Amino acid sequence: MAHKDTPRATGIEVNPTAELVPDINSAETVVRSFSANSQHLLLTQVVLADATDHHNELVQERQWLLHPAEGQLSLCGNLFVIEDLAERSGWILIKRAPLPDARPVPLSSDLLITPNPESGFNFSLLGAKGDTTDPWVILDYQGGRLQRTQVLHEWQQKLRPATPGHTTPCFVSNTWGDRSRDSRIQEEFIHAEIDAAHQLGVDVIQIDDGWQKGTTSNSAYAKERGGVWEGFWGADPNFWDTNPERFGQGLRPIVDHAQSKGMNIGLWFAPDSWNDFANWQKDADQILELFHTLGVELFKVDGVKATTELASCNLQRFFKTVLDGSHGKIVLDLDVTAGVRPGYFGAMEVGPLFLENRYTDWRNYWPHQTLRNLWKLSHWVDPRRLRMEFLNNTRNAEKYLNDPLGPAQYEPATLFATVMFSNPLGWFEVSNLPDPYLNSVSRLVRIWKAHREDLFNGTILPIGNEPNGFAYTGFLSLSKAQDYGYALIFRELHLQDQFSIELPDVGLEECEWEVLASEGKGTIKSKGDILSVTISKKLGFLFARFTRKN
């Protein structure tokens, strides 16, 4: 008999793959499975976050060079990439569902990777038990990061209606970013907004919460009038009528005035989360009435709390009815700043994601932070699906004293440039902008609009270093034939006015470059997969177009 103090044996070697089988929770089921025989696979788990009122780190990547010693990997998420390093090919695995923490039925795992005793690895894609639909999409790609990005972005584009509002990003203004909330919303003020927005080059003036008769919990008058955040139809059967005190003649004069200037009106709307969206049909009918009677095509969808399976199903019924009833002309900006919402992959057909609420009043807006979120997301989420904000940097400058990256340190045109490879959002009262701001931004907006169609017909690839306030960073738009494209480069607080940027999987020999706009003196040229850039001014940018000589 061994002495009681004799240590137990450790490090006993066993074959790590001999007995491994997928370990499935009772609430889960294998939706589909496949095997890869290669032993040299790089797995990337893309961890995404929304609810941006509470998060700013929106993209994180974890990687494994798969090895049998890992045993079985059990991972949660909506997006994974498996790359065969020997073949330079891979698979993109996408789960069309809300993010894991926003799903009505949480799962302990979405993807299981099990070493194959013979060779390679087995992959099990999981869903909720009893769900009759397959939420998974598998995309193949050949080549490196450019090809992966191209395949992923093009797949997202094909899900959207082929109507102008869905295919071409537009420049939207919304007064809520100046924190007056609904206190100033009334006919005379919106007329002034339209006139100023016309000078700025806005496509759609979006009237946020306050155009309607009912009062929400976000209203400046919520305490005295009893604002609500759900149960709208129960609080007032005429909740979604036009507010008669603010718009005595209705919205028609506002719509007509905007259209006379070549612009459109957009509206805020909150489908009623009460009782699992039991009023989804009423909500859809309300939006379709505004579309058919006033021609309103852009709605910011807010206030969503889809916490149950029934709520999620009814919300999807609402989306489908609105799209079908407008033949795909209505665009819904899905606010993902708070609540329990479909997120990046839960309702991809309906419109852009209204990504952030940032305010200089609360000192939580920094241009480089918004640029960073766009840059990081654009590797995975088609930037045509993102609504990104820039603010009036002449407000609240005192809140950023001695901050070298405070908004007031940037020229206004640079602020627009940070979001112009997405759907730009002017998060301010346009009629409150100083003339120098209007003039600076409007010049760049005109250039952007002249090239917008070509720019967004290409694959948009983040290039340079990750934005952090002190880097050289930017984007490349490359046409499908790779015969022309655009580069947008930012010099943050980098010490050097010259920088070389590597272009992964892209060769730009024999190109002619035209600088379209810059803040500070700028030059650009390319040689093979290297882009050489000069930007004389810190916190400046350069926007250029290239064409191949042959």
LINQUITA-V904114 format. One record per residue. N is the residue number from 1. RES is the residue in one letter. PHI is phi in degrees with one decimal (* if undefined). OMEGA is omega in whole degrees, 0 to 359 (999 if undefined). D_FIRST is the distance of its C-alpha to the first C-alpha in Angstrom with 1 decimal. Layout:
N | RES | PHI | OMEGA | D_FIRST
N | RES | PHI | OMEGA | D_FIRST
This chain:
1 | M | * | 181 | 0.0
2 | A | -72.1 | 177 | 3.8
3 | H | -63.4 | 184 | 6.5
4 | K | -63.1 | 180 | 8.8
5 | D | -93.7 | 180 | 11.5
6 | T | -67.8 | 182 | 10.2
7 | P | -66.8 | 176 | 13.1
8 | R | -74.9 | 179 | 13.1
9 | A | -69.8 | 176 | 15.1
10 | T | -126.8 | 177 | 18.8
11 | G | 72.0 | 178 | 21.9
12 | I | -67.0 | 187 | 20.7
13 | E | -86.0 | 174 | 24.1
14 | V | -136.0 | 177 | 25.7
15 | N | -69.4 | 188 | 29.3
16 | P | -70.8 | 184 | 30.8
17 | T | -110.2 | 189 | 33.6
18 | A | -64.9 | 188 | 32.1
19 | E | -115.8 | 187 | 31.7
20 | L | -74.5 | 172 | 34.1
21 | V | -131.8 | 181 | 36.8
22 | P | -57.3 | 181 | 39.2
23 | D | -95.8 | 187 | 37.7
24 | I | -103.3 | 176 | 40.8
25 | N | -67.4 | 183 | 41.2
26 | S | -64.2 | 179 | 42.8
27 | A | -87.6 | 186 | 46.0
28 | E | -117.9 | 175 | 46.4
29 | T | -143.6 | 176 | 47.5
30 | V | -79.6 | 180 | 47.9
31 | V | -77.3 | 175 | 51.6
32 | R | -159.7 | 180 | 51.5
33 | S | -147.0 | 176 | 49.3
34 | F | -156.1 | 181 | 49.8
35 | S | -125.6 | 173 | 48.0
36 | A | -126.9 | 185 | 48.8
37 | N | -78.8 | 182 | 47.8
38 | S | -65.7 | 176 | 48.2
39 | Q | -95.9 | 188 | 45.2
40 | H | -123.8 | 184 | 47.3
41 | L | -111.8 | 175 | 48.0
42 | L | -103.7 | 179 | 48.8
43 | L | -101.8 | 175 | 48.3
44 | T | -118.0 | 172 | 50.3
45 | Q | -99.0 | 179 | 49.8
46 | V | -97.3 | 182 | 53.0
47 | V | -97.0 | 183 | 52.3
48 | L | -107.6 | 176 | 55.7
49 | A | -136.7 | 170 | 56.8
50 | D | -126.1 | 185 | 60.0
51 | A | 43.8 | 192 | 61.0
52 | T | -72.5 | 169 | 62.5
53 | D | -66.6 | 183 | 63.7
54 | H | -122.2 | 181 | 60.1
55 | H | -136.0 | 172 | 58.9
56 | N | -128.4 | 176 | 60.3
57 | E | -88.0 | 192 | 57.5
58 | L | -93.8 | 182 | 58.4
59 | V | -136.8 | 171 | 56.7
60 | Q | -134.2 | 181 | 53.3
61 | E | -120.5 | 175 | 51.8
62 | R | -116.3 | 184 | 48.1
63 | Q | -127.2 | 174 | 47.4
64 | W | -133.5 | 164 | 44.6
65 | L | -86.8 | 195 | 44.8
66 | L | -57.6 | 183 | 42.8
67 | H | -149.2 | 181 | 39.5
68 | P | -57.0 | 183 | 36.8
69 | A | -65.1 | 178 | 34.2
70 | E | -67.6 | 187 | 35.9
71 | G | 69.6 | 180 | 34.7
72 | Q | -92.3 | 175 | 37.0
73 | L | -95.5 | 178 | 39.7
74 | S | -120.7 | 189 | 41.1
75 | L | -128.9 | 175 | 44.4
76 | C | -104.2 | 176 | 47.2
77 | G | 148.8 | 181 | 50.8
78 | N | -112.5 | 188 | 54.1
79 | L | -146.7 | 179 | 54.5
80 | F | -138.2 | 175 | 52.3
81 | V | -126.5 | 175 | 53.3
82 | I | -116.3 | 183 | 51.5
83 | E | -114.7 | 173 | 53.0
84 | D | -84.4 | 187 | 52.6
85 | L | -65.9 | 181 | 53.0
86 | A | -71.1 | 185 | 53.9
87 | E | -97.6 | 186 | 56.6
88 | R | 51.1 | 177 | 57.9
89 | S | -142.6 | 181 | 57.9
90 | G | -168.8 | 178 | 56.0
91 | W | -127.4 | 173 | 55.8
92 | I | -105.7 | 181 | 56.6
93 | L | -104.8 | 184 | 54.8
94 | I | -124.3 | 174 | 56.7
95 | K | -102.4 | 182 | 55.9
96 | R | -80.3 | 184 | 59.2
97 | A | -163.1 | 172 | 58.1
98 | P | -60.2 | 176 | 58.0
99 | L | -60.7 | 187 | 55.5
100 | P | -51.1 | 183 | 52.0
101 | D | -82.3 | 180 | 52.6
102 | A | -116.5 | 181 | 56.0
103 | R | -89.1 | 177 | 55.1
104 | P | -60.3 | 177 | 55.6
105 | V | -114.5 | 181 | 52.4
106 | P | -72.1 | 177 | 49.7
107 | L | -116.7 | 177 | 47.2
108 | S | -78.8 | 181 | 43.8
109 | S | -157.4 | 173 | 44.7
110 | D | -111.5 | 183 | 47.7
111 | L | -138.1 | 174 | 46.4
112 | L | -115.4 | 176 | 43.1
113 | I | -118.1 | 183 | 42.4
114 | T | -123.3 | 177 | 39.8
115 | P | -59.7 | 176 | 39.1
116 | N | -85.9 | 182 | 40.2
117 | P | -57.8 | 182 | 37.6
118 | E | -86.1 | 182 | 40.6
119 | S | -167.7 | 175 | 42.7
120 | G | 79.8 | 189 | 44.0
121 | F | -143.9 | 175 | 43.5
122 | N | -106.7 | 183 | 44.2
123 | F | -121.9 | 178 | 46.1
124 | S | -116.8 | 180 | 46.3
125 | L | -101.1 | 191 | 49.1
126 | L | -105.9 | 173 | 48.6
127 | G | -140.5 | 179 | 51.0
128 | A | -76.6 | 180 | 51.0
129 | K | -62.7 | 181 | 50.3
130 | G | 92.5 | 177 | 53.6
131 | D | -74.8 | 185 | 55.7
132 | T | -88.7 | 181 | 58.1
133 | T | -104.0 | 177 | 59.1
134 | D | -99.5 | 184 | 57.5
135 | P | -83.2 | 189 | 57.6
136 | W | -93.0 | 173 | 56.5
137 | V | -126.6 | 177 | 58.8
138 | I | -118.0 | 179 | 57.8
139 | L | -110.1 | 175 | 60.2
140 | D | -93.1 | 172 | 60.1
141 | Y | -144.6 | 177 | 61.4
142 | Q | -119.6 | 178 | 62.1
143 | G | 100.7 | 188 | 62.3
144 | G | -101.3 | 189 | 61.3
145 | R | -64.0 | 179 | 61.7
146 | L | -59.9 | 183 | 65.4
147 | Q | -66.3 | 178 | 64.9
148 | R | -62.7 | 180 | 62.0
149 | T | -63.7 | 181 | 64.1
150 | Q | -61.2 | 180 | 67.1
151 | V | -62.3 | 183 | 65.3
152 | L | -67.1 | 180 | 63.7
153 | H | -67.4 | 182 | 67.0
154 | E | -65.0 | 177 | 69.2
155 | W | -61.9 | 179 | 66.9
156 | Q | -65.9 | 179 | 67.3
157 | Q | -64.3 | 184 | 71.1
158 | K | -68.9 | 179 | 71.5
159 | L | -78.0 | 184 | 70.1
160 | R | -87.8 | 175 | 72.9
161 | P | -57.8 | 182 | 76.4
162 | A | -87.3 | 178 | 78.9
163 | T | -103.4 | 186 | 81.2
164 | P | -54.0 | 182 | 82.5
165 | G | -63.6 | 181 | 80.6
166 | H | -96.7 | 186 | 77.3
167 | T | -94.8 | 184 | 77.9
168 | T | -122.0 | 178 | 79.4
169 | P | -57.3 | 179 | 78.0
170 | C | -127.0 | 181 | 80.5
171 | F | -94.7 | 184 | 81.1
172 | V | -114.1 | 170 | 80.7
173 | S | -112.2 | 180 | 81.7
174 | N | -151.3 | 188 | 80.4
175 | T | -73.4 | 188 | 81.6
176 | W | -61.6 | 183 | 78.3
177 | G | -65.7 | 176 | 77.0
178 | D | -92.3 | 171 | 79.6
179 | R | 65.9 | 172 | 78.0
180 | S | -78.9 | 181 | 81.3
181 | R | 52.3 | 183 | 79.5
182 | D | -97.9 | 188 | 82.1
183 | S | -67.5 | 183 | 84.5
184 | R | -107.8 | 185 | 86.9
185 | I | -71.1 | 174 | 86.7
186 | Q | -166.6 | 194 | 90.2
187 | E | -58.6 | 183 | 93.0
188 | E | -62.1 | 180 | 94.7
189 | F | -64.2 | 181 | 91.4
190 | I | -67.5 | 174 | 90.2
191 | H | -59.1 | 178 | 93.6
192 | A | -64.5 | 177 | 93.2
193 | E | -61.4 | 180 | 89.7
194 | I | -62.6 | 181 | 91.2
195 | D | -63.2 | 179 | 93.9
196 | A | -69.5 | 180 | 91.4
197 | A | -64.1 | 176 | 88.9
198 | H | -62.9 | 177 | 91.7
199 | Q | -64.3 | 184 | 92.3
200 | L | -75.5 | 182 | 88.6
201 | G | 102.3 | 181 | 88.2
202 | V | -67.7 | 175 | 85.9
203 | D | -89.5 | 185 | 85.6
204 | V | -135.1 | 173 | 84.5
205 | I | -93.0 | 184 | 85.0
206 | Q | -96.3 | 178 | 82.1
207 | I | -89.7 | 184 | 82.9
208 | D | -80.9 | 180 | 79.7
209 | D | -44.5 | 179 | 79.0
210 | G | 133.7 | 178 | 82.4
211 | W | -74.0 | 187 | 84.7
212 | Q | -90.5 | 182 | 84.0
213 | K | -67.0 | 183 | 85.3
214 | G | -72.7 | 182 | 82.0
215 | T | -110.4 | 179 | 80.1
216 | T | -100.9 | 179 | 76.5
217 | S | -68.2 | 179 | 73.9
218 | N | -88.2 | 184 | 74.5
219 | S | -66.3 | 173 | 78.2
220 | A | -65.3 | 183 | 79.9
221 | Y | -112.7 | 187 | 81.3
222 | A | -60.7 | 184 | 78.1
223 | K | -66.6 | 184 | 78.1
224 | E | -78.4 | 183 | 81.8
225 | R | -110.9 | 177 | 81.9
226 | G | 73.1 | 182 | 78.5
227 | G | -70.4 | 179 | 76.8
228 | V | -126.9 | 179 | 74.2
229 | W | -121.5 | 169 | 71.6
230 | E | -162.8 | 185 | 71.3
231 | G | 68.2 | 184 | 73.2
232 | F | -61.6 | 183 | 76.3
233 | W | -67.5 | 177 | 78.3
234 | G | -72.7 | 180 | 77.6
235 | A | -67.5 | 181 | 78.6
236 | D | -161.8 | 179 | 81.9
237 | P | -58.4 | 179 | 83.0
238 | N | -106.6 | 183 | 85.1
239 | F | -52.7 | 187 | 82.3
240 | W | -97.1 | 168 | 82.8
241 | D | -71.8 | 175 | 86.5
242 | T | -65.5 | 181 | 88.0
243 | N | -63.1 | 185 | 88.4
244 | P | -72.0 | 179 | 92.1
245 | E | -74.8 | 183 | 92.3
246 | R | -91.7 | 181 | 91.1
247 | F | -131.8 | 185 | 92.6
248 | G | -61.4 | 179 | 95.7
249 | Q | -100.9 | 184 | 96.8
250 | G | 79.9 | 182 | 93.4
251 | L | -89.1 | 184 | 91.6
252 | R | -56.6 | 179 | 94.3
253 | P | -60.4 | 179 | 96.2
254 | I | -67.3 | 180 | 93.0
255 | V | -61.5 | 181 | 92.0
256 | D | -63.3 | 180 | 95.6
257 | H | -64.6 | 178 | 95.8
258 | A | -63.7 | 182 | 92.5
259 | Q | -66.3 | 177 | 93.6
260 | S | -65.9 | 178 | 97.0
261 | K | -99.6 | 180 | 95.1
262 | G | 80.9 | 181 | 93.0
263 | M | -125.2 | 178 | 89.8
264 | N | -130.1 | 176 | 88.0
265 | I | -100.5 | 171 | 86.6
266 | G | -116.1 | 183 | 82.9
267 | L | -131.6 | 171 | 81.5
268 | W | -83.8 | 178 | 78.3
269 | F | -153.5 | 179 | 76.8
270 | A | -123.8 | 174 | 73.8
271 | P | -59.1 | 191 | 72.9
272 | D | -74.4 | 181 | 72.1
273 | S | -72.5 | 183 | 68.3
274 | W | -55.4 | 174 | 69.0
275 | N | 53.4 | 176 | 67.5
276 | D | 58.9 | 179 | 65.8
277 | F | 59.0 | 179 | 69.1
278 | A | -60.7 | 181 | 70.9
279 | N | -96.2 | 185 | 74.1
280 | W | -59.4 | 181 | 73.3
281 | Q | -67.4 | 176 | 76.5
282 | K | -60.2 | 180 | 78.7
283 | D | -63.4 | 179 | 77.2
284 | A | -63.1 | 179 | 77.8
285 | D | -62.3 | 180 | 81.4
286 | Q | -64.5 | 179 | 82.0
287 | I | -65.5 | 181 | 81.1
288 | L | -65.4 | 176 | 83.0
289 | E | -64.8 | 178 | 86.0
290 | L | -64.7 | 177 | 86.0
291 | F | -67.6 | 185 | 85.7
292 | H | -73.2 | 184 | 88.6
293 | T | -89.6 | 184 | 90.9
294 | L | -116.4 | 182 | 90.4
295 | G | 77.9 | 179 | 88.7
296 | V | -72.8 | 184 | 85.6
297 | E | -114.5 | 182 | 83.0
298 | L | -115.1 | 178 | 80.4
299 | F | -126.4 | 171 | 78.2
300 | K | -87.2 | 183 | 75.4
301 | V | -97.1 | 188 | 72.9
302 | D | -132.2 | 172 | 71.1
303 | G | 74.7 | 187 | 69.3
304 | V | -76.4 | 173 | 67.0
305 | K | -136.0 | 182 | 63.9
306 | A | -100.1 | 190 | 62.4
307 | T | -100.6 | 181 | 59.3
308 | T | -129.1 | 177 | 59.0
309 | E | -61.3 | 180 | 59.3
310 | L | -64.2 | 178 | 62.7
311 | A | -60.9 | 180 | 63.9
312 | S | -64.3 | 179 | 62.9
313 | C | -64.5 | 180 | 64.7
314 | N | -67.5 | 177 | 67.8
315 | L | -63.3 | 178 | 67.9
316 | Q | -64.8 | 176 | 67.8
317 | R | -62.6 | 177 | 70.7
318 | F | -59.9 | 180 | 72.6
319 | F | -58.4 | 184 | 72.2
320 | K | -63.6 | 180 | 73.1
321 | T | -63.5 | 179 | 76.2
322 | V | -65.6 | 180 | 77.5
323 | L | -65.5 | 181 | 77.1
324 | D | -63.9 | 183 | 78.6
325 | G | -69.3 | 178 | 81.4
326 | S | -109.7 | 184 | 82.4
327 | H | 53.0 | 176 | 81.9
328 | G | 78.8 | 182 | 79.4
329 | K | -81.0 | 179 | 81.8
330 | I | -74.3 | 176 | 80.0
331 | V | -115.0 | 179 | 77.4
332 | L | -109.1 | 172 | 74.8
333 | D | -77.5 | 183 | 73.2
334 | L | -87.6 | 178 | 69.8
335 | D | -69.9 | 179 | 68.9
336 | V | -119.6 | 184 | 65.2
337 | T | -82.7 | 182 | 65.3
338 | A | -163.2 | 177 | 63.6
339 | G | 75.0 | 178 | 62.6
340 | V | -115.5 | 195 | 60.7
341 | R | -134.0 | 186 | 62.5
342 | P | -60.2 | 175 | 62.3
343 | G | 72.9 | 191 | 61.9
344 | Y | -66.4 | 187 | 62.0
345 | F | -126.9 | 182 | 61.2
346 | G | -99.7 | 180 | 62.0
347 | A | -155.2 | 193 | 65.8
348 | M | -77.9 | 186 | 66.9
349 | E | -83.6 | 199 | 70.3
350 | V | -92.1 | 179 | 72.0
351 | G | 155.0 | 182 | 72.6
352 | P | -66.7 | 174 | 71.4
353 | L | -93.7 | 176 | 68.7
354 | F | -78.8 | 202 | 70.2
355 | L | -84.2 | 192 | 67.4
356 | E | -136.7 | 161 | 67.9
357 | N | -113.4 | 178 | 69.7
358 | R | -122.7 | 186 | 70.2
359 | Y | -137.7 | 171 | 72.7
360 | T | -68.5 | 178 | 74.2
361 | D | -57.8 | 182 | 74.8
362 | W | -100.4 | 180 | 71.1
363 | R | 51.7 | 176 | 70.5
364 | N | -128.1 | 173 | 68.1
365 | Y | -108.7 | 169 | 70.2
366 | W | -130.1 | 183 | 69.9
367 | P | -56.4 | 183 | 71.5
368 | H | -70.5 | 177 | 68.8
369 | Q | -71.1 | 177 | 66.1
370 | T | -65.0 | 176 | 68.0
371 | L | -59.7 | 180 | 68.6
372 | R | -62.2 | 179 | 64.9
373 | N | -63.8 | 177 | 64.0
374 | L | -63.5 | 182 | 66.6
375 | W | -62.3 | 183 | 65.5
376 | K | -70.5 | 180 | 61.8
377 | L | -67.3 | 186 | 62.5
378 | S | -66.3 | 172 | 65.0
379 | H | -65.0 | 191 | 62.3
380 | W | -126.0 | 180 | 61.2
381 | V | -107.4 | 180 | 63.9
382 | D | -53.9 | 183 | 67.4
383 | P | -62.7 | 173 | 69.4
384 | R | -65.8 | 181 | 72.2
385 | R | -99.1 | 184 | 70.0
386 | L | -119.4 | 172 | 69.7
387 | R | -101.2 | 187 | 72.2
388 | M | -123.5 | 192 | 71.8
389 | E | -100.9 | 163 | 73.8
390 | F | -133.0 | 192 | 75.8
391 | L | -117.9 | 173 | 77.5
392 | N | -80.9 | 186 | 80.6
393 | N | -81.6 | 174 | 79.6
394 | T | -87.4 | 178 | 82.6
395 | R | -92.9 | 171 | 81.1
396 | N | 60.3 | 180 | 78.7
397 | A | -60.9 | 181 | 78.8
398 | E | -66.0 | 179 | 78.4
399 | K | -75.6 | 183 | 74.9
400 | Y | -117.5 | 182 | 73.8
401 | L | -56.9 | 179 | 75.5
402 | N | 66.0 | 176 | 74.1
403 | D | -95.2 | 183 | 72.0
404 | P | -66.8 | 179 | 72.7
405 | L | -111.7 | 176 | 71.6
406 | G | -62.2 | 184 | 73.4
407 | P | -54.3 | 182 | 75.5
408 | A | -68.3 | 178 | 78.7
409 | Q | -74.2 | 183 | 77.8
410 | Y | -97.1 | 169 | 78.3
411 | E | -71.1 | 182 | 81.6
412 | P | -55.3 | 180 | 82.1
413 | A | -61.5 | 179 | 82.3
414 | T | -65.0 | 178 | 78.8
415 | L | -61.2 | 177 | 77.4
416 | F | -64.2 | 181 | 78.8
417 | A | -59.8 | 182 | 77.5
418 | T | -61.4 | 184 | 73.9
419 | V | -122.0 | 188 | 74.0
420 | M | -81.8 | 170 | 76.7
421 | F | -97.2 | 175 | 74.3
422 | S | -136.6 | 170 | 73.3
423 | N | -93.5 | 185 | 75.4
424 | P | -67.9 | 177 | 76.8
425 | L | -123.2 | 172 | 77.1
426 | G | -80.3 | 190 | 79.6
427 | W | -92.1 | 187 | 77.8
428 | F | -167.1 | 169 | 80.9
429 | E | -80.7 | 184 | 84.4
430 | V | -63.8 | 181 | 86.4
431 | S | -69.9 | 179 | 89.6
432 | N | -100.8 | 181 | 88.0
433 | L | -79.1 | 174 | 87.3
434 | P | -65.5 | 181 | 89.5
435 | D | -57.0 | 179 | 91.9
436 | P | -59.5 | 178 | 90.1
437 | Y | -65.8 | 179 | 86.9
438 | L | -54.7 | 184 | 88.7
439 | N | -66.6 | 182 | 90.5
440 | S | -64.0 | 183 | 87.5
441 | V | -72.2 | 185 | 85.3
442 | S | -62.3 | 178 | 88.1
443 | R | -62.5 | 180 | 88.9
444 | L | -71.7 | 178 | 85.4
445 | V | -61.4 | 179 | 85.3
446 | R | -61.9 | 178 | 88.4
447 | I | -65.1 | 180 | 86.8
448 | W | -58.1 | 181 | 83.6
449 | K | -65.6 | 180 | 85.6
450 | A | -65.2 | 183 | 87.6
451 | H | -113.4 | 188 | 84.4
452 | R | -56.9 | 184 | 82.2
453 | E | -63.0 | 178 | 82.4
454 | D | -65.1 | 182 | 81.7
455 | L | -60.3 | 185 | 78.9
456 | F | -87.4 | 170 | 77.0
457 | N | -79.7 | 182 | 77.7
458 | G | -94.7 | 172 | 75.3
459 | T | -82.1 | 182 | 71.5
460 | I | -97.0 | 185 | 70.6
461 | L | -122.1 | 173 | 68.0
462 | P | -64.7 | 180 | 66.7
463 | I | -132.3 | 182 | 67.2
464 | G | 76.0 | 180 | 66.7
465 | N | -90.1 | 178 | 64.1
466 | E | -59.5 | 179 | 62.6
467 | P | -59.5 | 176 | 65.1
468 | N | -145.4 | 182 | 64.0
469 | G | 97.6 | 186 | 67.4
470 | F | -135.9 | 189 | 67.4
471 | A | -116.1 | 161 | 67.2
472 | Y | -99.7 | 187 | 69.5
473 | T | -153.3 | 178 | 68.7
474 | G | 163.2 | 184 | 70.5
475 | F | -139.6 | 172 | 71.0
476 | L | -122.9 | 171 | 72.4
477 | S | -111.1 | 186 | 74.2
478 | L | -120.9 | 181 | 74.6
479 | S | -62.3 | 183 | 76.9
480 | K | -60.7 | 178 | 75.6
481 | A | -83.8 | 181 | 77.7
482 | Q | 57.5 | 179 | 76.6
483 | D | -97.5 | 175 | 80.3
484 | Y | -156.6 | 179 | 80.6
485 | G | 175.0 | 184 | 78.5
486 | Y | -137.7 | 172 | 78.1
487 | A | -127.7 | 174 | 76.1
488 | L | -123.9 | 186 | 75.6
489 | I | -119.5 | 177 | 74.3
490 | F | -113.9 | 166 | 73.6
491 | R | -99.8 | 175 | 73.5
492 | E | -77.9 | 181 | 71.6
493 | L | -83.7 | 176 | 71.5
494 | H | -74.6 | 185 | 70.7
495 | L | -73.0 | 186 | 72.3
496 | Q | -97.3 | 177 | 73.8
497 | D | -90.7 | 177 | 76.8
498 | Q | -123.1 | 182 | 75.7
499 | F | -156.0 | 177 | 72.6
500 | S | -112.6 | 182 | 71.3
501 | I | -114.8 | 177 | 69.4
502 | E | -79.7 | 180 | 67.4
503 | L | -109.0 | 184 | 68.2
504 | P | -64.1 | 176 | 65.2
505 | D | 66.1 | 180 | 66.3
506 | V | -127.3 | 173 | 69.9
507 | G | -113.7 | 183 | 72.5
508 | L | -119.8 | 173 | 75.8
509 | E | -73.3 | 173 | 78.0
510 | E | 54.1 | 179 | 81.7
511 | C | -113.4 | 171 | 81.9
512 | E | -101.5 | 184 | 84.7
513 | W | -112.1 | 174 | 83.7
514 | E | -127.8 | 176 | 85.8
515 | V | -77.1 | 182 | 84.8
516 | L | -90.6 | 180 | 85.6
517 | A | -162.3 | 176 | 84.7
518 | S | -158.1 | 172 | 83.0
519 | E | -113.1 | 193 | 82.6
520 | G | 94.6 | 180 | 83.4
521 | K | -64.4 | 184 | 84.7
522 | G | -137.9 | 174 | 82.5
523 | T | -134.9 | 180 | 82.3
524 | I | -152.4 | 175 | 80.0
525 | K | -153.7 | 182 | 79.6
526 | S | -132.3 | 174 | 77.1
527 | K | -144.8 | 182 | 76.1
528 | G | 64.4 | 182 | 73.6
529 | D | -100.4 | 179 | 70.6
530 | I | -120.2 | 176 | 71.5
531 | L | -107.3 | 180 | 73.7
532 | S | -104.7 | 188 | 75.5
533 | V | -127.1 | 171 | 76.6
534 | T | -123.2 | 175 | 78.7
535 | I | -133.3 | 190 | 79.0
536 | S | -73.6 | 189 | 80.9
537 | K | -111.3 | 173 | 80.0
538 | K | -63.3 | 185 | 76.7
539 | L | 58.6 | 175 | 75.7
540 | G | -104.1 | 180 | 78.1
541 | F | -147.8 | 176 | 77.8
542 | L | -141.2 | 178 | 79.4
543 | F | -121.0 | 187 | 80.1
544 | A | -140.5 | 176 | 81.3
545 | R | -115.1 | 175 | 82.1
546 | F | -124.4 | 173 | 81.7
547 | T | -134.7 | 178 | 83.2
548 | R | -77.7 | 183 | 82.6
549 | K | -70.8 | 182 | 85.7
550 | N | -97.5 | 999 | 85.3
